[in-house]
């Protein structure tokens, strides 16, 4: 498996950056997950968006879904030229909200609602969804393929479901939006320091994402400390799992 980071910022990006967006490639499929601001242009540069196996969305905040409309425009353009005639499978949380109503009105996506505990297998790659701890319904997932496992936290504070899924994982992409001095338990995100501690506790190679442009990256680096298993996400970088 390979993970490519397209966008690592939230809730907005710094100049030239992108909000949440990633690509997971396995021997059995291609799976973009999250489609934040500016992410679609990176997806086009990496693969053919009309050929992906499925798109996965953790929750409906704008920094995670804003480029779905752009994606739909792209598919519509292909359709008008006779180059695309299907729909893209879009896996989303089961939460009725205005954003989902808008997405479900897009012609070239077929939405499939999932809940924590659901398991989906697509071409030999399986996704096990779990409930994140966020102000709105948000799902993380653990992906299994080729004898490897990858965990994505979604947007979350520390929670038991996340910790359970980190056990035995090969790579984790974790929400470390806060610096430790800004973090308060029960908030919408973890800190980079917590991500580093989880990485060390479970022995999991970890990438910290969902960075806030308000903070300098070297401040996040100080929070991570000298944990060699843990690093800050780099936009455009591909990580082998």
Phi and psi in degrees as GROMACS dihedral restraints (atoms count N, CA, C in turn):
[ dihedral_restraints ]
;  ai    aj    ak    al  type     phi  dphi    fc
    3     4     5     6     1  -134.3    20    10
    4     5     6     7     1   141.4    20    10
    6     7     8     9     1  -116.8    20    10
    7     8     9    10     1   126.9    20    10
    9    10    11    12     1  -113.2    20    10
   10    11    12    13     1   131.1    20    10
   12    13    14    15     1   -93.1    20    10
   13    14    15    16     1   118.0    20    10
   15    16    17    18     1   -92.2    20    10
   16    17    18    19     1   -48.2    20    10
   18    19    20    21     1  -136.3    20    10
   19    20    21    22     1   137.1    20    10
   21    22    23    24     1  -124.2    20    10
   22    23    24    25     1     4.0    20    10
   24    25    26    27     1  -101.5    20    10
   25    26    27    28     1   160.6    20    10
   27    28    29    30     1  -169.9    20    10
   28    29    30    31     1   146.9    20    10
   30    31    32    33     1   -83.8    20    10
   31    32    33    34     1    -3.3    20    10
   33    34    35    36     1  -142.1    20    10
   34    35    36    37     1   165.5    20    10
   36    37    38    39     1  -101.6    20    10
   37    38    39    40     1   152.9    20    10
   39    40    41    42     1   -72.8    20    10
   40    41    42    43     1   170.4    20    10
   42    43    44    45     1   -53.5    20    10
   43    44    45    46     1   121.7    20    10
   45    46    47    48     1    86.9    20    10
   46    47    48    49     1    -6.8    20    10
   48    49    50    51     1   -96.1    20    10
   49    50    51    52     1  -176.3    20    10
   51    52    53    54     1  -137.5    20    10
   52    53    54    55     1   152.5    20    10
   54    55    56    57     1   -84.5    20    10
   55    56    57    58     1  -172.8    20    10
   57    58    59    60     1   -51.4    20    10
   58    59    60    61     1   126.9    20    10
   60    61    62    63     1  -174.4    20    10
   61    62    63    64     1   134.2    20    10
   63    64    65    66     1  -147.5    20    10
   64    65    66    67     1   166.6    20    10
   66    67    68    69     1  -137.1    20    10
   67    68    69    70     1   125.9    20    10
   69    70    71    72     1  -109.3    20    10
   70    71    72    73     1   122.1    20    10
   72    73    74    75     1  -115.4    20    10
   73    74    75    76     1   127.7    20    10
   75    76    77    78     1  -122.3    20    10
   76    77    78    79     1   175.7    20    10
   78    79    80    81     1   -65.8    20    10
   79    80    81    82     1   -16.6    20    10
   81    82    83    84     1  -111.3    20    10
   82    83    84    85     1    -3.9    20    10
   84    85    86    87     1   176.7    20    10
   85    86    87    88     1   174.5    20    10
   87    88    89    90     1  -126.1    20    10
   88    89    90    91     1   123.2    20    10
   90    91    92    93     1  -132.2    20    10
   91    92    93    94     1    94.0    20    10
   93    94    95    96     1   -68.4    20    10
   94    95    96    97     1   142.1    20    10
   96    97    98    99     1  -137.0    20    10
   97    98    99   100     1   136.0    20    10
   99   100   101   102     1    69.3    20    10
  100   101   102   103     1   142.6    20    10
  102   103   104   105     1  -140.6    20    10
  103   104   105   106     1    64.8    20    10
  105   106   107   108     1   -77.4    20    10
  106   107   108   109     1  -174.0    20    10
  108   109   110   111     1   -60.6    20    10
  109   110   111   112     1   123.1    20    10
  111   112   113   114     1    84.6    20    10
  112   113   114   115     1    -4.1    20    10
  114   115   116   117     1   -72.3    20    10
  115   116   117   118     1   -35.1    20    10
  117   118   119   120     1   -59.3    20    10
  118   119   120   121     1   -36.9    20    10
  120   121   122   123     1   -62.3    20    10
  121   122   123   124     1   -34.3    20    10
  123   124   125   126     1   -72.3    20    10
  124   125   126   127     1   -36.5    20    10
  126   127   128   129     1   -61.1    20    10
  127   128   129   130     1   -43.6    20    10
  129   130   131   132     1   -59.5    20    10
  130   131   132   133     1   -36.2    20    10
  132   133   134   135     1   -74.6    20    10
  133   134   135   136     1   -14.1    20    10
  135   136   137   138     1  -106.9    20    10
  136   137   138   139     1   -34.5    20    10
  138   139   140   141     1  -155.5    20    10
  139   140   141   142     1   178.2    20    10
  141   142   143   144     1   -91.3    20    10
  142   143   144   145     1   109.3    20    10
  144   145   146   147     1   -59.2    20    10
  145   146   147   148     1   -25.3    20    10
  147   148   149   150     1   -78.9    20    10
  148   149   150   151     1    -6.4    20    10
  150   151   152   153     1  -109.5    20    10
  151   152   153   154     1     2.6    20    10
  153   154   155   156     1   -67.4    20    10
  154   155   156   157     1   156.7    20    10
  156   157   158   159     1   -76.0    20    10
  157   158   159   160     1   -39.0    20    10
  159   160   161   162     1  -172.6    20    10
  160   161   162   163     1   155.2    20    10
  162   163   164   165     1  -111.4    20    10
  163   164   165   166     1   137.2    20    10
  165   166   167   168     1  -118.5    20    10
  166   167   168   169     1   132.3    20    10
  168   169   170   171     1  -120.3    20    10
  169   170   171   172     1   129.7    20    10
  171   172   173   174     1   -79.5    20    10
  172   173   174   175     1   -37.2    20    10
  174   175   176   177     1  -164.8    20    10
  175   176   177   178     1   177.0    20    10
  177   178   179   180     1  -103.6    20    10
  178   179   180   181     1    18.6    20    10
  180   181   182   183     1   -67.5    20    10
  181   182   183   184     1   147.6    20    10
  183   184   185   186     1   -59.2    20    10
  184   185   186   187     1   -33.4    20    10
  186   187   188   189     1   -73.0    20    10
  187   188   189   190     1     1.4    20    10
  189   190   191   192     1  -118.3    20    10
  190   191   192   193     1   -14.3    20    10
  192   193   194   195     1  -130.0    20    10
  193   194   195   196     1    -2.2    20    10
  195   196   197   198     1   -61.2    20    10
  196   197   198   199     1   -28.0    20    10
  198   199   200   201     1   -90.5    20    10
  199   200   201   202     1     4.0    20    10
  201   202   203   204     1   -63.5    20    10
  202   203   204   205     1   -36.8    20    10
  204   205   206   207     1   -63.6    20    10
  205   206   207   208     1   -39.4    20    10
  207   208   209   210     1   -64.8    20    10
  208   209   210   211     1   -42.6    20    10
  210   211   212   213     1   -57.2    20    10
  211   212   213   214     1   -45.8    20    10
  213   214   215   216     1   -62.5    20    10
  214   215   216   217     1   -39.2    20    10
  216   217   218   219     1   -59.6    20    10
  217   218   219   220     1   -41.9    20    10
  219   220   221   222     1   -60.1    20    10
  220   221   222   223     1   -46.8    20    10
  222   223   224   225     1   -64.8    20    10
  223   224   225   226     1   -37.4    20    10
  225   226   227   228     1   -62.5    20    10
  226   227   228   229     1   -40.1    20    10
  228   229   230   231     1   -62.5    20    10
  229   230   231   232     1   -43.2    20    10
  231   232   233   234     1   -63.1    20    10
  232   233   234   235     1   -41.4    20    10
  234   235   236   237     1   -59.8    20    10
  235   236   237   238     1   -44.2    20    10
  237   238   239   240     1   -64.8    20    10
  238   239   240   241     1   -25.9    20    10
  240   241   242   243     1   -95.0    20    10
  241   242   243   244     1     7.0    20    10
  243   244   245   246     1    74.0    20    10
  244   245   246   247     1    23.3    20    10
  246   247   248   249     1  -105.7    20    10
  247   248   249   250     1    -3.2    20    10
  249   250   251   252     1  -154.5    20    10
  250   251   252   253     1   133.4    20    10
  252   253   254   255     1  -134.2    20    10
  253   254   255   256     1     6.1    20    10
  255   256   257   258     1  -108.8    20    10
  256   257   258   259     1  -151.2    20    10
  258   259   260   261     1  -138.7    20    10
  259   260   261   262     1   158.2    20    10
  261   262   263   264     1   -98.1    20    10
  262   263   264   265     1   132.4    20    10
  264   265   266   267     1   -72.4    20    10
  265   266   267   268     1   124.6    20    10
  267   268   269   270     1  -122.5    20    10
  268   269   270   271     1   112.5    20    10
  270   271   272   273     1   -96.6    20    10
  271   272   273   274     1   122.2    20    10
  273   274   275   276     1  -135.5    20    10
  274   275   276   277     1   160.3    20    10
  276   277   278   279     1   -66.1    20    10
  277   278   279   280     1   151.0    20    10
  279   280   281   282     1   -84.3    20    10
  280   281   282   283     1    83.6    20    10
  282   283   284   285     1  -144.3    20    10
  283   284   285   286     1   116.4    20    10
  285   286   287   288     1   -71.3    20    10
  286   287   288   289     1   122.3    20    10
  288   289   290   291     1  -159.7    20    10
  289   290   291   292     1   168.0    20    10
  291   292   293   294     1   -62.0    20    10
  292   293   294   295     1   -38.7    20    10
  294   295   296   297     1   -63.3    20    10
  295   296   297   298     1   -41.2    20    10
  297   298   299   300     1   -67.7    20    10
  298   299   300   301     1   -38.0    20    10
  300   301   302   303     1   -59.4    20    10
  301   302   303   304     1   -40.9    20    10
  303   304   305   306     1   -65.1    20    10
  304   305   306   307     1   -44.8    20    10
  306   307   308   309     1   -64.2    20    10
  307   308   309   310     1   -41.7    20    10
  309   310   311   312     1   -67.2    20    10
  310   311   312   313     1   -15.9    20    10
  312   313   314   315     1   -85.4    20    10
  313   314   315   316     1    -4.9    20    10
  315   316   317   318     1   -79.2    20    10
  316   317   318   319     1   127.6    20    10
  318   319   320   321     1   -65.2    20    10
  319   320   321   322     1   -31.2    20    10
  321   322   323   324     1  -104.7    20    10
  322   323   324   325     1    14.1    20    10
  324   325   326   327     1  -116.5    20    10
  325   326   327   328     1   143.2    20    10
  327   328   329   330     1  -113.6    20    10
  328   329   330   331     1   104.3    20    10
  330   331   332   333     1   -75.9    20    10
  331   332   333   334     1   143.2    20    10
  333   334   335   336     1  -132.8    20    10
  334   335   336   337     1   114.5    20    10
  336   337   338   339     1   -84.0    20    10
  337   338   339   340     1   137.5    20    10
  339   340   341   342     1  -132.5    20    10
  340   341   342   343     1   161.6    20    10
  342   343   344   345     1  -127.4    20    10
  343   344   345   346     1   165.3    20    10
  345   346   347   348     1   -56.4    20    10
  346   347   348   349     1   133.3    20    10
  348   349   350   351     1    99.3    20    10
  349   350   351   352     1   -17.4    20    10
  351   352   353   354     1   -72.8    20    10
  352   353   354   355     1   146.4    20    10
  354   355   356   357     1  -124.8    20    10
  355   356   357   358     1   130.7    20    10
  357   358   359   360     1  -125.1    20    10
  358   359   360   361     1   132.9    20    10
  360   361   362   363     1  -112.5    20    10
  361   362   363   364     1   128.2    20    10
  363   364   365   366     1  -127.9    20    10
  364   365   366   367     1   106.4    20    10
  366   367   368   369     1    58.4    20    10
  367   368   369   370     1    32.4    20    10
  369   370   371   372     1    95.0    20    10
  370   371   372   373     1    -6.8    20    10
  372   373   374   375     1  -103.2    20    10
  373   374   375   376     1   128.2    20    10
  375   376   377   378     1  -112.0    20    10
  376   377   378   379     1   147.0    20    10
  378   379   380   381     1  -124.8    20    10
  379   380   381   382     1   124.2    20    10
  381   382   383   384     1  -109.5    20    10
  382   383   384   385     1   117.7    20    10
  384   385   386   387     1   -92.9    20    10
  385   386   387   388     1   144.0    20    10
  387   388   389   390     1  -137.0    20    10
  388   389   390   391     1   158.3    20    10
  390   391   392   393     1   -79.6    20    10
  391   392   393   394     1   123.4    20    10
  393   394   395   396     1   -84.7    20    10
  394   395   396   397     1   172.1    20    10
  396   397   398   399     1  -112.4    20    10
  397   398   399   400     1    97.5    20    10
  399   400   401   402     1  -145.3    20    10
  400   401   402   403     1   160.4    20    10
  402   403   404   405     1   -63.1    20    10
  403   404   405   406     1   -21.9    20    10
  405   406   407   408     1  -119.5    20    10
  406   407   408   409     1   167.1    20    10
  408   409   410   411     1   -57.6    20    10
  409   410   411   412     1   125.1    20    10
  411   412   413   414     1  -145.3    20    10
  412   413   414   415     1   137.3    20    10
  414   415   416   417     1  -118.8    20    10
  415   416   417   418     1   131.7    20    10
  417   418   419   420     1   -93.0    20    10
  418   419   420   421     1   176.3    20    10
  420   421   422   423     1  -151.3    20    10
  421   422   423   424     1   158.3    20    10
  423   424   425   426     1  -117.8    20    10
  424   425   426   427     1   127.2    20    10
  426   427   428   429     1  -107.1    20    10
  427   428   429   430     1   135.5    20    10
  429   430   431   432     1  -119.3    20    10
  430   431   432   433     1   127.6    20    10
  432   433   434   435     1  -164.1    20    10
  433   434   435   436     1   142.1    20    10
  435   436   437   438     1    56.7    20    10
  436   437   438   439     1    32.4    20    10
  438   439   440   441     1    75.1    20    10
  439   440   441   442     1     9.6    20    10
  441   442   443   444     1  -118.9    20    10
  442   443   444   445     1   160.9    20    10
  444   445   446   447     1  -135.9    20    10
  445   446   447   448     1   143.4    20    10
  447   448   449   450     1  -129.2    20    10
  448   449   450   451     1   136.3    20    10
  450   451   452   453     1  -117.5    20    10
  451   452   453   454     1   131.0    20    10
  453   454   455   456     1  -116.9    20    10
  454   455   456   457     1   126.9    20    10
  456   457   458   459     1   -78.1    20    10
  457   458   459   460     1   -20.1    20    10
  459   460   461   462     1    65.0    20    10
  460   461   462   463     1  -166.5    20    10
  462   463   464   465     1   -87.0    20    10
  463   464   465   466     1   122.1    20    10
  465   466   467   468     1  -162.1    20    10
  466   467   468   469     1   152.0    20    10
  468   469   470   471     1   -87.0    20    10
  469   470   471   472     1   174.1    20    10
  471   472   473   474     1   -55.4    20    10
  472   473   474   475     1   139.0    20    10
  474   475   476   477     1  -156.1    20    10
  475   476   477   478     1   157.5    20    10
  477   478   479   480     1   -65.5    20    10
  478   479   480   481     1   -35.9    20    10
  480   481   482   483     1   -63.9    20    10
  481   482   483   484     1   -38.9    20    10
  483   484   485   486     1   -63.7    20    10
  484   485   486   487     1   -48.7    20    10
  486   487   488   489     1   -60.6    20    10
  487   488   489   490     1   -40.4    20    10
  489   490   491   492     1   -59.4    20    10
  490   491   492   493     1   -39.5    20    10
  492   493   494   495     1   -79.6    20    10
  493   494   495   496     1   -19.3    20    10
  495   496   497   498     1   -72.1    20    10
  496   497   498   499     1   -22.6    20    10
  498   499   500   501     1   -61.4    20    10
  499   500   501   502     1   118.5    20    10
  501   502   503   504     1    79.8    20    10
  502   503   504   505     1     3.4    20    10
  504   505   506   507     1   -73.4    20    10
  505   506   507   508     1   152.9    20    10
  507   508   509   510     1   -91.4    20    10
  508   509   510   511     1   -31.4    20    10
  510   511   512   513     1  -150.8    20    10
  511   512   513   514     1   141.4    20    10
  513   514   515   516     1  -128.7    20    10
  514   515   516   517     1   138.2    20    10
  516   517   518   519     1  -112.0    20    10
  517   518   519   520     1   109.9    20    10
  519   520   521   522     1  -119.5    20    10
  520   521   522   523     1   145.6    20    10
  522   523   524   525     1   -76.8    20    10
  523   524   525   526     1   108.5    20    10
  525   526   527   528     1  -122.6    20    10
  526   527   528   529     1    49.7    20    10
  528   529   530   531     1   -61.2    20    10
  529   530   531   532     1   -33.7    20    10
  531   532   533   534     1   -94.8    20    10
  532   533   534   535     1   147.9    20    10
  534   535   536   537     1   -76.1    20    10
  535   536   537   538     1   155.3    20    10
  537   538   539   540     1   -59.2    20    10
  538   539   540   541     1   -36.1    20    10
  540   541   542   543     1   -74.3    20    10
  541   542   543   544     1   -15.4    20    10
  543   544   545   546     1   -96.5    20    10
  544   545   546   547     1   -14.5    20    10
  546   547   548   549     1   -73.8    20    10
  547   548   549   550     1   138.8    20    10
  549   550   551   552     1  -133.8    20    10
  550   551   552   553     1   129.8    20    10
  552   553   554   555     1   -56.3    20    10
  553   554   555   556     1   140.3    20    10
  555   556   557   558     1    89.5    20    10
  556   557   558   559     1     3.1    20    10
  558   559   560   561     1   -83.0    20    10
  559   560   561   562     1  -170.3    20    10
  561   562   563   564     1   -85.5    20    10
  562   563   564   565     1   -11.5    20    10
  564   565   566   567     1  -143.7    20    10
  565   566   567   568     1   162.6    20    10
  567   568   569   570     1   -85.5    20    10
  568   569   570   571     1   177.1    20    10
  570   571   572   573     1  -103.0    20    10
  571   572   573   574     1   162.4    20    10
  573   574   575   576     1   -61.1    20    10
  574   575   576   577     1   -33.8    20    10
  576   577   578   579     1   -65.3    20    10
  577   578   579   580     1   -41.2    20    10
  579   580   581   582     1   -63.6    20    10
  580   581   582   583     1   -42.5    20    10
  582   583   584   585     1   -57.9    20    10
  583   584   585   586     1   -42.6    20    10
  585   586   587   588     1   -64.4    20    10
  586   587   588   589     1   -40.9    20    10
  588   589   590   591     1   -64.5    20    10
  589   590   591   592     1   -41.5    20    10
  591   592   593   594     1   -64.4    20    10
  592   593   594   595     1   -40.0    20    10
  594   595   596   597     1   -58.4    20    10
  595   596   597   598     1   -45.8    20    10
  597   598   599   600     1   -69.6    20    10
  598   599   600   601     1   -41.7    20    10
  600   601   602   603     1   -63.0    20    10
  601   602   603   604     1   -40.7    20    10
  603   604   605   606     1  -101.1    20    10
  604   605   606   607     1    -0.2    20    10
  606   607   608   609     1    62.9    20    10
  607   608   609   610     1    37.6    20    10
  609   610   611   612     1  -110.7    20    10
  610   611   612   613     1   127.9    20    10
  612   613   614   615     1   -60.9    20    10
  613   614   615   616     1   127.8    20    10
  615   616   617   618     1  -131.8    20    10
  616   617   618   619     1   138.5    20    10
  618   619   620   621     1  -114.8    20    10
  619   620   621   622     1   127.2    20    10
  621   622   623   624     1   -94.7    20    10
  622   623   624   625     1   127.7    20    10
  624   625   626   627     1  -132.5    20    10
  625   626   627   628     1  -170.3    20    10
  627   628   629   630     1    61.0    20    10
  628   629   630   631     1    46.4    20    10
  630   631   632   633     1   -74.8    20    10
  631   632   633   634     1   145.0    20    10
  633   634   635   636     1   -94.7    20    10
  634   635   636   637     1   128.4    20    10
  636   637   638   639     1   -63.2    20    10
  637   638   639   640     1   -14.6    20    10
  639   640   641   642     1   -63.5    20    10
  640   641   642   643     1   -24.0    20    10
  642   643   644   645     1  -110.3    20    10
  643   644   645   646     1   144.2    20    10
  645   646   647   648     1   -75.2    20    10
  646   647   648   649     1   148.1    20    10
  648   649   650   651     1   -64.9    20    10
  649   650   651   652     1   -28.8    20    10
  651   652   653   654     1   -68.2    20    10
  652   653   654   655     1   -23.5    20    10
  654   655   656   657     1   -69.1    20    10
  655   656   657   658     1   -40.2    20    10
  657   658   659   660     1   -62.5    20    10
  658   659   660   661     1   -40.1    20    10
  660   661   662   663     1   -60.1    20    10
  661   662   663   664     1   -39.3    20    10
  663   664   665   666     1   -64.3    20    10
  664   665   666   667     1   -37.5    20    10
  666   667   668   669     1   -64.8    20    10
  667   668   669   670     1   -38.7    20    10
  669   670   671   672     1   -68.5    20    10
  670   671   672   673     1   -37.1    20    10
  672   673   674   675     1    76.7    20    10
  673   674   675   676     1  -149.7    20    10
  675   676   677   678     1   -95.9    20    10
  676   677   678   679     1    24.2    20    10
  678   679   680   681     1   -74.3    20    10
  679   680   681   682     1   108.2    20    10
  681   682   683   684     1   -69.2    20    10
  682   683   684   685     1   -16.7    20    10
  684   685   686   687     1   -82.0    20    10
  685   686   687   688     1   -12.6    20    10
  687   688   689   690     1  -118.9    20    10
  688   689   690   691     1   135.2    20    10
  690   691   692   693     1  -146.6    20    10
  691   692   693   694     1   165.1    20    10
  693   694   695   696     1   -85.1    20    10
  694   695   696   697     1   138.1    20    10
  696   697   698   699     1   -59.3    20    10
  697   698   699   700     1   143.7    20    10
  699   700   701   702     1  -119.1    20    10
  700   701   702   703     1   122.2    20    10
  702   703   704   705     1   -65.0    20    10
  703   704   705   706     1   134.4    20    10
  705   706   707   708     1    89.0    20    10
  706   707   708   709     1    -6.7    20    10
  708   709   710   711     1   -89.5    20    10
  709   710   711   712     1   141.6    20    10
  711   712   713   714     1  -107.5    20    10
  712   713   714   715     1   129.4    20    10
  714   715   716   717     1  -110.6    20    10
  715   716   717   718     1   131.8    20    10
  717   718   719   720     1   -86.7    20    10
  718   719   720   721     1   132.3    20    10
